[in-house]
């Protein structure tokens, strides 16, 4: 069974093979940045978002299950979280290409009640 939090949902406009890198990211209450990296791995799909000046020099990781819509024409990803919810999420520190299991569990525990 697929994990709803860590997979893209078809109703969001996700299409297999689509690369979301460079898309703008809109939270429920405004823009938070651009997709720096995108993974479509089964049970591990996520976006790494460069928040630019919003949280200076900071990146956040959003599980694919937080995505509520994708507008490929406008190159925009909409997520169903507020800026404050995203800002309060466990900090993402990119050290390797592989996410640590502990971080995935911690982030999942944070976002799962919100889906």
Long-range contacts (C-beta under 8 A, 24 or more apart in sequence): 2-42, 2-43, 3-43, 3-65, 4-65, 4-115, 5-63, 5-64, 5-65, 5-66, 5-108, 5-111, 5-112, 5-115, 6-43, 6-44, 6-45, 6-46, 6-63, 6-64, 6-65, 6-104, 6-108, 7-42, 7-43, 7-45, 7-64, 7-65, 8-40, 8-45, 8-64, 8-67, 9-64, 9-65, 9-67, 12-67, 12-68, 12-69, 12-70, 13-69, 13-70, 13-71, 13-72, 14-64, 14-67, 14-70, 15-72, 16-40, 18-70, 18-72, 20-47, 20-70, 20-77, 22-75, 23-70, 23-75, 23-76, 23-77, 24-74, 24-75, 24-76, 24-77, 25-49, 25-62, 25-76, 25-77, 25-79, 26-76, 26-77, 26-78, 26-79, 27-79, 27-81, 27-82, 27-83, 27-85, 27-86, 28-79, 28-80, 28-81, 28-82, 29-82, 29-83, 30-83, 32-60, 32-79, 32-83, 32-86, 33-60, 35-77, 40-64, 44-99, 44-104, 46-99, 47-77, 48-92, 48-94, 54-83, 55-87, 59-92, 59-94, 60-86, 60-87, 60-89, 60-92, 61-89, 61-92, 61-99, 61-107, 62-86, 63-107, 63-108, 63-111, 65-111, 65-115, 66-111, 66-114, 66-115, 80-114, 81-111, 81-114, 85-114
